[in-house]
Amino acid sequence: MNTTNNTVLITGGSAGIGFELANLFVEKGNQVIITGRDEQRLNAAVARLKNVTGIVSDITDPGQIDELVARINKDFPGLNIVINNAGKAHYYKVGDEVNVAEKAAEEMQTNYLAPIRLTEKLLPLLKKQKESAIVNVTSIVALAPGRRLATYAASKAALHSYTRTLRVTLGRTAENVKVFELMPPLVNTEFSKVIGGENGIPPRQVAEDLLNALAGNNYEIHVGDTAYVYQLSLSSPAEALQLMNAAE
């Protein structure tokens, strides 16, 4: 797939992986739209980037998704890449925390249902383009959940499953729409600070791996150590689970 002269929408693009993706896509000569719930942080991100439009939008709100899609159709009819990057995570150990169901509901709404809703609303526009792509950002814990990220892992596993099915379906009905899954390991971002993100890889590495995968039409992108865990999850799921839960 061509990685230049695209129109790219990145949810959760004001920080972390989303910001680095926006930055790299701009460097490659693409028009970029980023969304975020925090207007102040979104405006600060836009000020640091070039050729980027910021749209305040809470993707967990169906009404705001409708407004976002209407804006995209009106102002960016050439949109051909959608990156579902916005995420929500609660860090706790199952059994020691209260209100687990509420936390799981927030994670499922942000990490799973919102990408599905946005993808469904934008598919008609994507299908009109000569070449387009949907990128869903999952996680290494979709393959082997960690004990302190149980419900977050479940939401990412759901998105992983949906992404694979969507790829098969569109491969039969809309071959111009490619479906990619970006699966990072621990990344050094504010989002992952609570789980030791300072020990993770730079978000720029994740962005570069995605651009390389788009150019090569490599649909499943296992960044860094995720590649090892992926192979281990196939050969020995029990070992992969033990690996992800080795430390307290």
Secondary structure, DSSP 8 states (H G I E B T S, - for coil): ---SS-EEEETTTTSHHHHHHHHHHHHTT-EEEEEES-HHHHHHHHHTSSSEEEEE--TT-HHHHHHHHHHHHHH-TT--EEEE---------TTS-S-HHHHHHHHHIIIIIHHHHHHHHHHHHHHHSSSEEEEEE--GGGTS--TTSHHHHHHHHHHHHHHHHHHHHHHHH-TTEEEEEEE--SB-SSTTGGGTGGGSB-HHHHHHHHHHHHHHT--EEE-TTHHHHHHHHHH-HHHHHHHHTS--
